[in-house]
Amino acid sequence: MAFDLAKYKIETRQYSVRTGPIRFGLAVSGLEYFLWHRVLRPLWSHCYWRHPRLPAAQSFQPKHVENCRVFADRWEILRSLSKGKIWAEVGTYEGAFARDIIDICEPSQIDLIDISLDPLKKRGLVHETGTVAFHAGDSADSLLAQPDNKYDYIYIDASHDLIDVARDAEAATRKLKPGGLIIFNDYTCFSLGEMRPYGVVLVVNSLVASGTWEVACFAFQPNMYCDIALRRVPD
Ligand SMILES: C[S@@+](CC[C@H](N)C(=O)[O-])C[C@H]1O[C@@H](n2cnc3c(N)ncnc32)[C@H](O)[C@@H]1O
């Protein structure tokens, strides 16, 4: 059905009506500007002292994305990958996406890593088998306990704090086979769902800016919790 702008404007009037004239470059009233910038944002920063505003991420250059394939969603990335490979999912929660990886990519081996395996076992979507192994523990430590160059694909979706993503990424770079992919979920600077910054963009962009990694895949997500996959730049 075609998009009807007039109908949409009426139905969403409460969201789309401007609250005031454009001031300070924003369509907000002076009161809103004061409340947000002078009261709520400093208060939020103070309360979330563990999540200070993060520095700006490094920019990509054209060469970093020239071989990037763009996908509608993360399941399309899975459909594009080779079957029968060795996987790790770092942060698996209830195993919903692990189930999809297993069904779509038919791994020869998949390690599911999480600080707590209770949700995974309770949901029962995935069970330990000859090809599926559960690992309880810190994500980076669990990855580091595996042999170097073990994995074809590593999917990182555990803690999204900068320090944790950086540790997971560093461990993953050691455990990935040459030619493998590290796929990062939630490639976004700030989670509107949790109202806190994510470290994923900073870590991914730093890896790419180092010149060792290029962007292989990018997948959209309706709320822009996108996926991005990196591979080593060939020698
Ligand atoms: C967003 S959920 C994973 C969702 C799953 N990848 C999916 O798409 O269905 C994040 C998971 O990471 C786990 N986690 C968070 N911090 C962790 C850490 N430091 N080490 C291991 N697991 C961690 C949480 O317990 C949680 O189950």
The ligand as an SDF file (V2000), in Angstrom:
LIG
                    3D

 27 29  0  0  0  0  0  0  0  0999 V2000
   21.9430   -8.7320   23.7520 C   0  0  0  0  0  0  0  0  0  0  0  0
   22.1200  -10.2570   24.5960 S   0  0  0  0  0  0  0  0  0  0  0  0
   22.5820  -11.3770   23.3080 C   0  0  0  0  0  0  0  0  0  0  0  0
   21.4740  -11.6300   22.3430 C   0  0  0  0  0  0  0  0  0  0  0  0
   21.7780  -12.6660   21.2690 C   0  0  0  0  0  0  0  0  0  0  0  0
   23.0660  -12.4510   20.6370 N   0  0  0  0  0  0  0  0  0  0  0  0
   20.7030  -12.6030   20.2170 C   0  0  0  0  0  0  0  0  0  0  0  0
   20.8580  -11.8760   19.2140 O   0  0  0  0  0  0  0  0  0  0  0  0
   19.6780  -13.2840   20.3930 O   0  0  0  0  0  0  0  0  0  0  0  0
   23.6360   -9.9870   25.4510 C   0  0  0  0  0  0  0  0  0  0  0  0
   24.1110  -11.1660   26.2530 C   0  0  0  0  0  0  0  0  0  0  0  0
   25.4730  -10.9270   26.6130 O   0  0  0  0  0  0  0  0  0  0  0  0
   25.6990  -11.4200   27.8990 C   0  0  0  0  0  0  0  0  0  0  0  0
   26.8410  -10.6950   28.4660 N   0  0  0  0  0  0  0  0  0  0  0  0
   26.9060   -9.4080   28.8560 C   0  0  0  0  0  0  0  0  0  0  0  0
   28.1260   -9.1220   29.3050 N   0  0  0  0  0  0  0  0  0  0  0  0
   28.8610  -10.2430   29.1970 C   0  0  0  0  0  0  0  0  0  0  0  0
   30.2070  -10.5780   29.4990 C   0  0  0  0  0  0  0  0  0  0  0  0
   31.0680   -9.6750   29.9890 N   0  0  0  0  0  0  0  0  0  0  0  0
   30.6170  -11.8330   29.2640 N   0  0  0  0  0  0  0  0  0  0  0  0
   29.7690  -12.7610   28.7420 C   0  0  0  0  0  0  0  0  0  0  0  0
   28.4900  -12.4930   28.4350 N   0  0  0  0  0  0  0  0  0  0  0  0
   28.0320  -11.2530   28.6640 C   0  0  0  0  0  0  0  0  0  0  0  0
   24.4040  -11.1960   28.6580 C   0  0  0  0  0  0  0  0  0  0  0  0
   24.3200  -12.1170   29.7270 O   0  0  0  0  0  0  0  0  0  0  0  0
   23.3540  -11.4040   27.5610 C   0  0  0  0  0  0  0  0  0  0  0  0
   22.8490  -12.7160   27.6020 O   0  0  0  0  0  0  0  0  0  0  0  0
  1  2  1  0
  2  3  1  0
  2 10  1  0
  3  4  1  0
  4  5  1  0
  5  6  1  0
  5  7  1  0
  7  8  2  0
  7  9  1  0
 10 11  1  0
 11 12  1  0
 11 26  1  0
 12 13  1  0
 13 14  1  0
 13 24  1  0
 14 15  1  0
 14 23  1  0
 15 16  2  0
 16 17  1  0
 17 18  1  0
 17 23  2  0
 18 19  1  0
 18 20  2  0
 20 21  1  0
 21 22  2  0
 22 23  1  0
 24 25  1  0
 24 26  1  0
 26 27  1  0
M  CHG  2   2   1   9  -1
M  END
$$$$
